[in-house]
Amino acid sequence: EVQLVESGGGLVQPGRSLKLSCAASGFTFSNYYMAWVRQAPKKGLEWVATISTSGSRTYYPDSVKGRFTISRDNAKSSLYLQMNSLKSEDTATYYCARKILWVSYYFDYWGQGVMVTVSS
Amino acid sequence: DIQMTQSPASLSASLGETVSIECLASEGISNDLAWYQQKSGKSPQLLIYAASRLQDGVPSRFSGSGSGTRYSLKISGMQPEDEADYFCQQSYKYPPTFGAGTKLELK
């Protein structure tokens, strides 16, 4: 059974940093692109970052580029999101998600999510 | 970025009723569209991809259709467990973008 379990969320002040982790199991982690997708309270979904199978390629939307860094450790089947210079608008539930094996950017498994609150 | 506009924002349906949710892309996306279901307090689940392909394990009462800029999700026979938020997502152009969601309630 595919499982994705996020951790590391919490309350953080604006301008500070936080690192999220996602532990994957039930599939060959190194074969899949992985991503982070967030959802602000009572809002829609926003793609945040994607990383290639080896970790050599990463992709971000303009809203987080330069502040967030996605990484992975295939030996540990783990995904990470380093978030720096956090802003109030980064407040959201962050989901770790597996990208399907197709070329397309669809996400076929999601973690339960971890809440990040940016507030003074 | 491609904008995805969903309608309606919310609707309620009776048990067994057929429901349709629309998604309009700001430009053609060549059937590169997915639908997700998100139940209250849960993470999203992939229902349909490539506009009309049913994800494994999804009940056959769910179906997707459309072309160009207009796409729809149909639920043929509303069930209590279908009460949820539904989101469309385009994958045609980077960055992938989502619709704002449709809240479906059981009447």
gemmi code that builds the backbone of each chain (N, CA, C; Angstrom):
import gemmi

chains = {
    "A": [
        ("GLU", (0.841, -1.196, 0.000), (0.000, 0.000, 0.000), (0.879, 1.250, 0.000)),
        ("VAL", (0.586, 2.143, -0.933), (1.338, 3.394, -1.003), (0.985, 4.269, 0.189)),
        ("GLN", (2.022, 4.764, 0.860), (1.814, 5.685, 1.979), (2.790, 6.843, 1.876)),
        ("LEU", (2.271, 8.028, 2.138), (3.076, 9.244, 2.200), (2.721, 9.939, 3.508)),
        ("VAL", (3.727, 10.155, 4.356), (3.480, 10.719, 5.680), (4.346, 11.955, 5.883)),
        ("GLU", (3.683, 13.100, 5.965), (4.388, 14.371, 6.128), (4.626, 14.669, 7.611)),
        ("SER", (5.643, 15.479, 7.855), (5.929, 15.943, 9.210), (6.699, 17.253, 9.130)),
        ("GLY", (6.782, 17.936, 10.261), (7.596, 19.138, 10.328), (6.841, 20.451, 10.318)),
        ("GLY", (5.535, 20.390, 10.229), (4.765, 21.627, 10.199), (4.697, 22.302, 11.561)),
        ("GLY", (4.051, 23.470, 11.574), (3.904, 24.163, 12.843), (3.732, 25.656, 12.645)),
        ("LEU", (3.845, 26.383, 13.762), (3.721, 27.836, 13.751), (5.106, 28.462, 13.635)),
        ("VAL", (5.264, 29.376, 12.710), (6.560, 30.023, 12.494), (6.327, 31.507, 12.214)),
        ("GLN", (7.270, 32.326, 12.640), (7.150, 33.766, 12.428), (7.508, 34.146, 10.997)),
        ("PRO", (6.933, 35.228, 10.498), (7.298, 35.696, 9.158), (8.799, 35.944, 9.057)),
        ("GLY", (9.364, 35.536, 7.914), (10.785, 35.710, 7.689), (11.644, 34.548, 8.148)),
        ("ARG", (11.049, 33.645, 8.946), (11.813, 32.507, 9.450), (11.737, 31.329, 8.479)),
        ("SER", (12.361, 30.232, 8.867), (12.445, 29.044, 8.012), (11.786, 27.843, 8.670)),
        ("LEU", (11.439, 26.869, 7.811), (10.856, 25.617, 8.279), (11.163, 24.545, 7.245)),
        ("LYS", (11.375, 23.319, 7.703), (11.651, 22.220, 6.769), (10.623, 21.120, 6.978)),
        ("LEU", (9.952, 20.774, 5.893), (8.984, 19.686, 5.911), (9.633, 18.402, 5.403)),
        ("SER", (9.144, 17.294, 5.917), (9.613, 15.981, 5.460), (8.429, 15.127, 5.056)),
        ("CYS", (8.692, 14.172, 4.173), (7.655, 13.236, 3.740), (8.301, 11.857, 3.625)),
        ("ALA", (7.805, 10.916, 4.414), (8.316, 9.546, 4.379), (7.415, 8.715, 3.480)),
        ("ALA", (8.014, 8.098, 2.470), (7.257, 7.309, 1.494), (7.469, 5.818, 1.713)),
        ("SER", (6.442, 5.032, 1.452), (6.550, 3.582, 1.540), (5.517, 2.939, 0.624)),
        ("GLY", (5.726, 1.667, 0.329), (4.768, 0.924, -0.471), (4.991, 0.995, -1.972)),
        ("PHE", (6.061, 1.672, -2.401), (6.389, 1.747, -3.824), (7.879, 2.066, -3.963)),
        ("THR", (8.392, 1.914, -5.173), (9.812, 2.197, -5.422), (9.979, 3.694, -5.582)),
        ("PHE", (10.330, 4.345, -4.507), (10.375, 5.809, -4.418), (11.248, 6.408, -5.524)),
        ("SER", (12.370, 5.802, -5.796), (13.339, 6.371, -6.742), (12.846, 6.357, -8.182)),
        ("ASN", (11.727, 5.693, -8.463), (11.192, 5.632, -9.817), (10.239, 6.778, -10.155)),
        ("TYR", (9.877, 7.559, -9.135), (8.835, 8.560, -9.321), (9.318, 9.982, -9.078)),
        ("TYR", (8.832, 10.903, -9.940), (8.892, 12.312, -9.605), (7.992, 12.510, -8.385)),
        ("MET", (8.372, 13.460, -7.533), (7.574, 13.775, -6.357), (7.321, 15.271, -6.316)),
        ("ALA", (6.290, 15.662, -5.560), (5.900, 17.066, -5.536), (5.332, 17.475, -4.178)),
        ("TRP", (5.270, 18.768, -3.994), (4.547, 19.358, -2.871), (3.425, 20.224, -3.467)),
        ("VAL", (2.257, 20.098, -2.878), (1.097, 20.891, -3.263), (0.502, 21.446, -1.975)),
        ("ARG", (0.099, 22.716, -1.982), (-0.433, 23.303, -0.761), (-1.873, 23.777, -0.941)),
        ("GLN", (-2.523, 23.954, 0.202), (-3.915, 24.401, 0.195), (-4.100, 25.355, 1.365)),
        ("ALA", (-4.287, 26.628, 1.038), (-4.562, 27.616, 2.079), (-5.922, 27.311, 2.702)),
        ("PRO", (-6.148, 27.729, 3.957), (-7.413, 27.427, 4.637), (-8.633, 27.816, 3.816)),
        ("LYS", (-9.512, 26.860, 3.608), (-10.756, 27.054, 2.863), (-10.524, 27.496, 1.420)),
        ("LYS", (-9.357, 27.215, 0.874), (-9.031, 27.651, -0.477), (-8.734, 26.456, -1.379)),
        ("GLY", (-8.352, 26.769, -2.602), (-8.034, 25.733, -3.570), (-6.605, 25.235, -3.436)),
        ("LEU", (-6.213, 24.442, -4.401), (-4.908, 23.795, -4.406), (-3.901, 24.584, -5.233)),
        ("GLU", (-2.657, 24.607, -4.781), (-1.583, 25.293, -5.500), (-0.349, 24.398, -5.525)),
        ("TRP", (0.140, 24.096, -6.710), (1.370, 23.336, -6.856), (2.547, 24.186, -6.374)),
        ("VAL", (3.457, 23.567, -5.610), (4.545, 24.298, -4.958), (5.920, 23.907, -5.497)),
        ("ALA", (6.131, 22.632, -5.757), (7.449, 22.192, -6.214), (7.384, 20.764, -6.720)),
        ("THR", (8.276, 20.448, -7.644), (8.430, 19.085, -8.145), (9.910, 18.768, -8.264)),
        ("ILE", (10.257, 17.499, -8.051), (11.645, 17.065, -8.169), (11.705, 15.794, -9.014)),
        ("SER", (12.726, 15.703, -9.828), (12.890, 14.530, -10.689), (13.307, 13.312, -9.876)),
        ("THR", (13.365, 12.166, -10.529), (13.662, 10.916, -9.830), (15.036, 10.946, -9.148)),
        ("SER", (16.017, 11.501, -9.802), (17.361, 11.542, -9.230), (17.591, 12.747, -8.330)),
        ("GLY", (16.714, 13.715, -8.450), (16.882, 14.950, -7.700), (17.653, 16.019, -8.450)),
        ("SER", (18.055, 15.722, -9.668), (18.897, 16.659, -10.413), (18.099, 17.833, -10.997)),
        ("ARG", (16.793, 17.630, -11.149), (15.958, 18.697, -11.696), (14.841, 19.046, -10.736)),
        ("THR", (14.659, 20.334, -10.536), (13.599, 20.822, -9.659), (12.830, 21.931, -10.360)),
        ("TYR", (11.567, 22.067, -9.971), (10.675, 23.010, -10.633), (9.826, 23.705, -9.575)),
        ("TYR", (9.608, 25.017, -9.758), (8.847, 25.815, -8.796), (7.990, 26.848, -9.531)),
        ("PRO", (6.869, 27.234, -8.943), (6.136, 28.388, -9.477), (6.821, 29.667, -9.008)),
        ("ASP", (6.506, 30.775, -9.638), (7.133, 32.051, -9.286), (6.880, 32.433, -7.829)),
        ("SER", (5.738, 32.003, -7.276), (5.353, 32.414, -5.927), (6.326, 31.930, -4.846)),
        ("VAL", (7.068, 30.870, -5.122), (7.998, 30.339, -4.103), (9.435, 30.228, -4.600)),
        ("LYS", (9.647, 30.482, -5.886), (10.991, 30.343, -6.460), (11.971, 31.246, -5.727)),
        ("GLY", (13.120, 30.674, -5.361), (14.124, 31.430, -4.630), (13.967, 31.370, -3.124)),
        ("ARG", (12.806, 30.927, -2.646), (12.574, 30.840, -1.190), (12.449, 29.376, -0.745)),
        ("PHE", (11.845, 28.533, -1.587), (11.627, 27.124, -1.248), (12.601, 26.247, -2.023)),
        ("THR", (13.014, 25.155, -1.392), (13.887, 24.182, -2.043), (13.368, 22.776, -1.774)),
        ("ILE", (13.083, 22.059, -2.855), (12.659, 20.670, -2.738), (13.885, 19.769, -2.898)),
        ("SER", (13.930, 18.701, -2.124), (15.036, 17.746, -2.236), (14.532, 16.357, -1.873)),
        ("ARG", (15.344, 15.365, -2.122), (14.949, 14.000, -1.817), (16.159, 13.162, -1.444)),
        ("ASP", (15.906, 12.096, -0.697), (16.922, 11.117, -0.351), (16.345, 9.757, -0.729)),
        ("ASN", (16.753, 9.242, -1.885), (16.179, 7.994, -2.362), (16.545, 6.805, -1.458)),
        ("ALA", (17.680, 6.858, -0.824), (18.083, 5.774, 0.079), (17.154, 5.678, 1.286)),
        ("LYS", (16.583, 6.819, 1.654), (15.663, 6.860, 2.802), (14.208, 6.963, 2.372)),
        ("SER", (13.959, 6.951, 1.071), (12.587, 7.116, 0.547), (11.915, 8.334, 1.180)),
        ("SER", (12.621, 9.435, 1.157), (12.132, 10.641, 1.807), (12.214, 11.853, 0.904)),
        ("LEU", (11.234, 12.719, 1.069), (11.118, 13.970, 0.321), (11.142, 15.110, 1.323)),
        ("TYR", (11.712, 16.232, 0.901), (11.826, 17.369, 1.809), (11.413, 18.660, 1.114)),
        ("LEU", (11.022, 19.639, 1.941), (10.759, 20.988, 1.437), (11.332, 21.977, 2.443)),
        ("GLN", (12.415, 22.638, 2.040), (12.997, 23.683, 2.863), (12.336, 24.997, 2.483)),
        ("MET", (11.722, 25.645, 3.467), (10.996, 26.894, 3.204), (11.674, 28.025, 3.964)),
        ("ASN", (12.196, 28.989, 3.236), (12.871, 30.143, 3.832), (12.074, 31.412, 3.588)),
        ("SER", (12.394, 32.447, 4.341), (11.741, 33.760, 4.178), (10.238, 33.610, 4.101)),
        ("LEU", (9.677, 32.907, 5.052), (8.253, 32.601, 5.011), (7.402, 33.850, 5.155)),
        ("LYS", (6.262, 33.842, 4.445), (5.325, 34.955, 4.450), (3.970, 34.460, 4.960)),
        ("SER", (3.125, 35.392, 5.354), (1.808, 35.000, 5.856), (1.021, 34.230, 4.787)),
        ("GLU", (1.238, 34.589, 3.526), (0.517, 33.915, 2.445), (0.992, 32.484, 2.184)),
        ("ASP", (2.046, 32.067, 2.884), (2.492, 30.673, 2.792), (1.729, 29.774, 3.767)),
        ("THR", (0.882, 30.376, 4.592), (0.068, 29.602, 5.528), (-0.851, 28.666, 4.749)),
        ("ALA", (-0.724, 27.373, 5.014), (-1.478, 26.373, 4.247), (-1.217, 24.983, 4.804)),
        ("THR", (-2.017, 24.051, 4.353), (-1.699, 22.643, 4.544), (-0.842, 22.217, 3.359)),
        ("TYR", (0.277, 21.588, 3.653), (1.205, 21.157, 2.612), (1.097, 19.646, 2.439)),
        ("TYR", (0.863, 19.253, 1.201), (0.736, 17.836, 0.866), (1.941, 17.371, 0.062)),
        ("CYS", (2.444, 16.242, 0.429), (3.422, 15.520, -0.377), (2.622, 14.687, -1.374)),
        ("ALA", (3.022, 14.679, -2.631), (2.239, 13.962, -3.638), (3.155, 13.254, -4.624)),
        ("ARG", (2.700, 12.116, -5.100), (3.456, 11.363, -6.097), (2.931, 11.698, -7.486)),
        ("LYS", (3.839, 12.040, -8.404), (3.426, 12.300, -9.782), (3.307, 10.965, -10.514)),
        ("ILE", (2.283, 10.858, -11.338), (2.108, 9.599, -12.071), (3.289, 9.378, -13.003)),
        ("LEU", (3.423, 8.162, -13.507), (4.556, 7.820, -14.365), (4.456, 8.418, -15.759)),
        ("TRP", (3.280, 8.916, -16.098), (3.126, 9.564, -17.402), (3.946, 10.850, -17.446)),
        ("VAL", (4.031, 11.425, -18.644), (4.652, 12.732, -18.788), (3.850, 13.799, -18.048)),
        ("SER", (2.532, 13.649, -18.067), (1.652, 14.664, -17.486), (1.840, 14.825, -15.989)),
        ("TYR", (1.487, 16.011, -15.508), (1.615, 16.366, -14.097), (0.346, 16.057, -13.332)),
        ("TYR", (0.017, 14.770, -13.238), (-1.094, 14.373, -12.390), (-0.507, 13.723, -11.134)),
        ("PHE", (-1.268, 13.825, -10.042), (-0.777, 13.326, -8.755), (-1.684, 12.205, -8.265)),
        ("ASP", (-1.148, 10.985, -8.226), (-2.022, 9.844, -7.960), (-2.062, 9.405, -6.497)),
        ("TYR", (-1.122, 9.835, -5.697), (-1.182, 9.574, -4.258), (-0.757, 10.831, -3.505)),
        ("TRP", (-1.475, 11.084, -2.406), (-1.220, 12.267, -1.587), (-1.071, 11.846, -0.130)),
        ("GLY", (-0.236, 12.574, 0.599), (-0.156, 12.357, 2.037), (-1.355, 12.984, 2.733)),
        ("GLN", (-1.374, 12.873, 4.052), (-2.498, 13.414, 4.824), (-2.372, 14.916, 5.024)),
        ("GLY", (-1.192, 15.456, 4.735), (-0.977, 16.891, 4.838), (-0.426, 17.316, 6.188)),
        ("VAL", (0.302, 18.437, 6.168), (0.846, 19.012, 7.385), (0.599, 20.519, 7.344)),
        ("MET", (0.157, 21.056, 8.475), (-0.224, 22.466, 8.519), (0.972, 23.347, 8.833)),
        ("VAL", (1.111, 24.413, 8.064), (2.132, 25.429, 8.318), (1.410, 26.752, 8.518)),
        ("THR", (1.656, 27.377, 9.654), (1.056, 28.670, 9.955), (2.157, 29.703, 10.124)),
        ("VAL", (2.102, 30.738, 9.294), (3.102, 31.800, 9.362), (2.436, 33.028, 9.984)),
        ("SER", (2.846, 33.328, 11.211), (2.211, 34.424, 11.935), (3.126, 34.891, 13.063)),
        ("SER", (3.041, 36.163, 13.359), (3.827, 36.708, 14.462), (3.043, 36.610, 15.778)),
    ],
    "B": [
        ("ASP", (0.144, 31.909, -16.954), (-0.382, 30.642, -16.456), (-1.797, 30.419, -16.993)),
        ("ILE", (-2.139, 29.141, -17.198), (-3.490, 28.806, -17.639), (-4.440, 28.893, -16.446)),
        ("GLN", (-5.526, 29.646, -16.616), (-6.533, 29.786, -15.558), (-7.614, 28.730, -15.765)),
        ("MET", (-7.999, 28.092, -14.660), (-9.051, 27.070, -14.695), (-10.249, 27.584, -13.913)),
        ("THR", (-11.379, 27.726, -14.593), (-12.584, 28.252, -13.966), (-13.619, 27.140, -13.825)),
        ("GLN", (-13.962, 26.840, -12.587), (-14.927, 25.787, -12.309), (-16.312, 26.362, -12.042)),
        ("SER", (-17.331, 25.612, -12.456), (-18.708, 25.992, -12.134), (-19.563, 24.746, -11.989)),
        ("PRO", (-20.572, 24.803, -11.097), (-20.802, 25.907, -10.163), (-19.813, 25.840, -8.997)),
        ("ALA", (-19.819, 26.865, -8.160), (-18.961, 26.843, -6.971), (-19.484, 25.852, -5.936)),
        ("SER", (-20.793, 25.684, -5.925), (-21.399, 24.710, -5.026), (-22.717, 24.227, -5.615)),
        ("LEU", (-23.102, 23.031, -5.238), (-24.397, 22.500, -5.629), (-24.807, 21.397, -4.684)),
        ("SER", (-26.086, 21.149, -4.641), (-26.593, 20.056, -3.834), (-27.415, 19.134, -4.725)),
        ("ALA", (-27.313, 17.855, -4.463), (-27.983, 16.861, -5.293), (-28.655, 15.823, -4.416)),
        ("SER", (-29.739, 15.281, -4.924), (-30.469, 14.238, -4.213), (-29.838, 12.882, -4.477)),
        ("LEU", (-30.113, 11.939, -3.629), (-29.618, 10.577, -3.813), (-30.058, 10.033, -5.172)),
        ("GLY", (-29.122, 9.530, -5.937), (-29.420, 8.962, -7.242), (-29.446, 9.952, -8.398)),
        ("GLU", (-29.354, 11.232, -8.082), (-29.390, 12.267, -9.124), (-28.077, 12.295, -9.897)),
        ("THR", (-28.146, 12.635, -11.157), (-26.946, 12.806, -11.976), (-26.454, 14.242, -11.850)),
        ("VAL", (-25.150, 14.363, -11.594), (-24.538, 15.663, -11.328), (-23.450, 15.944, -12.357)),
        ("SER", (-23.332, 17.208, -12.745), (-22.285, 17.584, -13.683), (-21.568, 18.836, -13.177)),
        ("ILE", (-20.244, 18.790, -13.227), (-19.389, 19.913, -12.834), (-18.539, 20.301, -14.045)),
        ("GLU", (-18.439, 21.601, -14.293), (-17.740, 22.104, -15.478), (-16.413, 22.752, -15.116)),
        ("CYS", (-15.495, 22.679, -16.053), (-14.194, 23.328, -15.901), (-13.837, 23.970, -17.233)),
        ("LEU", (-13.543, 25.270, -17.186), (-13.205, 26.014, -18.398), (-11.770, 26.507, -18.292)),
        ("ALA", (-10.952, 26.128, -19.266), (-9.562, 26.565, -19.288), (-9.432, 27.861, -20.081)),
        ("SER", (-8.462, 28.693, -19.707), (-8.290, 29.986, -20.377), (-7.696, 29.839, -21.773)),
        ("GLU", (-7.195, 28.659, -22.098), (-6.757, 28.328, -23.449), (-6.870, 26.828, -23.625)),
        ("GLY", (-6.767, 26.357, -24.847), (-6.911, 24.940, -25.111), (-5.862, 24.109, -24.383)),
        ("ILE", (-6.305, 22.974, -23.818), (-5.382, 22.146, -23.038), (-5.328, 20.703, -23.551)),
        ("SER", (-5.908, 20.476, -24.702), (-5.696, 19.206, -25.408), (-5.972, 17.981, -24.534)),
        ("ASN", (-7.058, 18.009, -23.789), (-7.497, 16.891, -22.935), (-6.533, 16.565, -21.799)),
        ("ASP", (-5.592, 17.468, -21.510), (-4.615, 17.217, -20.451), (-5.167, 17.729, -19.114)),
        ("LEU", (-6.159, 17.024, -18.610), (-6.923, 17.490, -17.465), (-7.229, 16.345, -16.516)),
        ("ALA", (-7.162, 16.653, -15.226), (-7.500, 15.683, -14.190), (-8.591, 16.245, -13.291)),
        ("TRP", (-9.300, 15.314, -12.651), (-10.296, 15.665, -11.632), (-9.921, 14.970, -10.323)),
        ("TYR", (-10.045, 15.720, -9.233), (-9.763, 15.198, -7.904), (-10.988, 15.370, -7.013)),
        ("GLN", (-11.123, 14.441, -6.087), (-12.154, 14.522, -5.067), (-11.470, 14.722, -3.715)),
        ("GLN", (-11.984, 15.656, -2.929), (-11.441, 15.871, -1.594), (-12.581, 15.874, -0.583)),
        ("LYS", (-12.630, 14.844, 0.233), (-13.623, 14.779, 1.288), (-13.161, 15.622, 2.464)),
        ("SER", (-14.125, 16.017, 3.286), (-13.857, 16.928, 4.388), (-12.742, 16.412, 5.298)),
        ("GLY", (-11.713, 17.225, 5.474), (-10.602, 16.871, 6.347), (-9.634, 15.857, 5.788)),
        ("LYS", (-9.790, 15.506, 4.528), (-8.922, 14.504, 3.895), (-8.095, 15.115, 2.780)),
        ("SER", (-7.164, 14.343, 2.274), (-6.352, 14.796, 1.155), (-7.065, 14.499, -0.163)),
        ("PRO", (-6.699, 15.197, -1.234), (-7.332, 14.944, -2.535), (-7.043, 13.540, -3.049)),
        ("GLN", (-7.978, 13.040, -3.849), (-7.807, 11.734, -4.496), (-8.034, 11.911, -5.989)),
        ("LEU", (-7.165, 11.320, -6.782), (-7.294, 11.386, -8.237), (-8.458, 10.506, -8.694)),
        ("LEU", (-9.397, 11.123, -9.416), (-10.544, 10.389, -9.952), (-10.361, 10.060, -11.430)),
        ("ILE", (-10.012, 11.079, -12.189), (-9.957, 10.977, -13.647), (-8.723, 11.721, -14.136)),
        ("TYR", (-8.061, 11.195, -15.149), (-6.937, 11.872, -15.772), (-7.071, 11.780, -17.286)),
        ("ALA", (-6.298, 12.594, -17.981), (-6.419, 12.690, -19.444), (-7.877, 12.894, -19.850)),
        ("ALA", (-8.565, 13.706, -19.080), (-9.944, 14.140, -19.314), (-11.010, 13.067, -19.128)),
        ("SER", (-10.693, 11.815, -19.460), (-11.757, 10.802, -19.441), (-11.324, 9.440, -18.915)),
        ("ARG", (-10.069, 9.287, -18.518), (-9.596, 7.983, -18.042), (-9.820, 7.850, -16.536)),
        ("LEU", (-10.503, 6.776, -16.168), (-10.848, 6.548, -14.774), (-9.650, 5.963, -14.037)),
        ("GLN", (-9.288, 6.579, -12.916), (-8.206, 6.043, -12.095), (-8.647, 4.713, -11.492)),
        ("ASP", (-7.685, 3.814, -11.305), (-7.985, 2.503, -10.725), (-8.723, 2.653, -9.394)),
        ("GLY", (-9.770, 1.868, -9.239), (-10.500, 1.837, -7.982), (-11.613, 2.861, -7.868)),
        ("VAL", (-11.733, 3.749, -8.846), (-12.788, 4.778, -8.806), (-14.079, 4.194, -9.384)),
        ("PRO", (-15.195, 4.370, -8.696), (-16.467, 3.805, -9.179), (-16.819, 4.298, -10.578)),
        ("SER", (-17.448, 3.426, -11.339), (-17.767, 3.736, -12.744), (-18.855, 4.791, -12.897)),
        ("ARG", (-19.508, 5.198, -11.808), (-20.495, 6.273, -11.922), (-19.823, 7.627, -12.183)),
        ("PHE", (-18.506, 7.680, -11.995), (-17.750, 8.894, -12.316), (-17.278, 8.802, -13.772)),
        ("SER", (-17.445, 9.900, -14.499), (-16.938, 9.935, -15.864), (-16.515, 11.358, -16.201)),
        ("GLY", (-15.586, 11.464, -17.137), (-15.107, 12.767, -17.571), (-15.196, 12.894, -19.077)),
        ("SER", (-15.400, 14.113, -19.528), (-15.484, 14.363, -20.972), (-15.053, 15.786, -21.259)),
        ("GLY", (-14.988, 16.095, -22.545), (-14.665, 17.451, -22.950), (-13.572, 17.498, -23.985)),
        ("SER", (-13.292, 18.706, -24.436), (-12.231, 18.938, -25.402), (-11.925, 20.419, -25.448)),
        ("GLY", (-10.793, 20.751, -26.052), (-10.433, 22.159, -26.190), (-10.275, 22.853, -24.846)),
        ("THR", (-11.212, 23.749, -24.557), (-11.152, 24.501, -23.307), (-12.216, 24.080, -22.288)),
        ("ARG", (-13.203, 23.248, -22.720), (-14.335, 22.905, -21.847), (-14.337, 21.440, -21.470)),
        ("TYR", (-14.424, 21.178, -20.180), (-14.392, 19.816, -19.660), (-15.436, 19.661, -18.567)),
        ("SER", (-15.865, 18.423, -18.380), (-16.866, 18.198, -17.342), (-16.646, 16.870, -16.647)),
        ("LEU", (-17.067, 16.849, -15.398), (-17.084, 15.644, -14.581), (-18.542, 15.308, -14.321)),
        ("LYS", (-18.920, 14.059, -14.572), (-20.301, 13.637, -14.341), (-20.333, 12.523, -13.312)),
        ("ILE", (-21.274, 12.639, -12.394), (-21.529, 11.574, -11.433), (-22.925, 11.050, -11.739)),
        ("SER", (-22.997, 9.823, -12.203), (-24.280, 9.230, -12.613), (-24.896, 8.474, -11.436)),
        ("GLY", (-25.657, 9.209, -10.653), (-26.303, 8.598, -9.494), (-25.588, 8.959, -8.206)),
        ("MET", (-25.908, 10.124, -7.698), (-25.264, 10.656, -6.485), (-25.403, 9.672, -5.321)),
        ("GLN", (-24.294, 9.426, -4.629), (-24.274, 8.583, -3.442), (-23.836, 9.422, -2.246)),
        ("PRO", (-24.174, 9.029, -1.039), (-23.780, 9.814, 0.146), (-22.268, 10.022, 0.234)),
        ("GLU", (-21.507, 9.033, -0.168), (-20.048, 9.134, -0.080), (-19.447, 10.058, -1.143)),
        ("ASP", (-20.269, 10.572, -2.043), (-19.782, 11.498, -3.071), (-19.788, 12.938, -2.598)),
        ("GLU", (-20.320, 13.167, -1.414), (-20.310, 14.511, -0.844), (-18.861, 14.911, -0.588)),
        ("ALA", (-18.406, 15.964, -1.280), (-16.990, 16.331, -1.246), (-16.767, 17.592, -2.062)),
        ("ASP", (-15.516, 18.075, -2.027), (-15.083, 19.125, -2.947), (-14.414, 18.459, -4.144)),
        ("TYR", (-14.634, 19.040, -5.318), (-14.050, 18.507, -6.549), (-13.226, 19.593, -7.230)),
        ("PHE", (-12.031, 19.219, -7.658), (-11.120, 20.158, -8.298), (-10.684, 19.625, -9.661)),
        ("CYS", (-10.606, 20.521, -10.631), (-9.982, 20.147, -11.899), (-8.547, 20.679, -11.892)),
        ("GLN", (-7.699, 20.098, -12.741), (-6.303, 20.511, -12.827), (-5.801, 20.287, -14.242)),
        ("GLN", (-5.160, 21.303, -14.809), (-4.578, 21.133, -16.135), (-3.099, 20.802, -15.999)),
        ("SER", (-2.640, 19.968, -16.931), (-1.236, 19.578, -16.963), (-0.628, 19.896, -18.330)),
        ("TYR", (-1.349, 20.646, -19.135), (-0.918, 20.891, -20.515), (0.290, 21.806, -20.587)),
        ("LYS", (0.261, 22.843, -19.745), (1.371, 23.786, -19.731), (1.856, 23.997, -18.311)),
        ("TYR", (3.166, 24.158, -18.199), (3.763, 24.503, -16.926), (3.430, 25.954, -16.583)),
        ("PRO", (3.064, 26.249, -15.330), (2.909, 25.346, -14.180), (1.543, 24.681, -14.168)),
        ("PRO", (1.432, 23.517, -13.597), (0.113, 22.895, -13.457), (-0.758, 23.774, -12.569)),
        ("THR", (-2.010, 23.971, -12.956), (-2.910, 24.841, -12.214), (-4.240, 24.139, -11.958)),
        ("PHE", (-4.858, 24.522, -10.842), (-6.099, 23.916, -10.384), (-7.251, 24.907, -10.482)),
        ("GLY", (-8.455, 24.362, -10.605), (-9.644, 25.166, -10.459), (-9.884, 25.462, -8.987)),
        ("ALA", (-10.801, 26.391, -8.710), (-11.073, 26.812, -7.331), (-11.911, 25.807, -6.557)),
        ("GLY", (-12.499, 24.857, -7.267), (-13.240, 23.812, -6.583), (-14.743, 23.966, -6.665)),
        ("THR", (-15.431, 22.840, -6.556), (-16.892, 22.785, -6.496), (-17.281, 21.961, -5.286)),
        ("LYS", (-18.102, 22.555, -4.437), (-18.547, 21.844, -3.240), (-19.860, 21.138, -3.558)),
        ("LEU", (-19.859, 19.817, -3.442), (-21.043, 19.006, -3.734), (-21.603, 18.458, -2.434)),
        ("GLU", (-22.872, 18.757, -2.195), (-23.534, 18.291, -0.978), (-24.734, 17.430, -1.334)),
        ("LEU", (-25.071, 16.556, -0.430), (-26.249, 15.708, -0.592), (-27.469, 16.462, -0.057)),
        ("LYS", (-28.492, 16.536, -0.894), (-29.693, 17.279, -0.505), (-30.529, 16.452, 0.468)),
    ],
}
model = gemmi.Model(1)
for chain_id, residues in chains.items():
    chain = gemmi.Chain(chain_id)
    for i, (resn, *xyz) in enumerate(residues, 1):
        res = gemmi.Residue()
        res.name, res.seqid = resn, gemmi.SeqId(i, " ")
        for name, pos in zip(("N", "CA", "C"), xyz):
            atom = gemmi.Atom()
            atom.name, atom.element = name, gemmi.Element(name[0])
            atom.pos, atom.b_iso = gemmi.Position(*pos), 0.0
            res.add_atom(atom)
        chain.add_residue(res)
    model.add_chain(chain)
structure = gemmi.Structure()
structure.add_model(model)
structure.setup_entities()
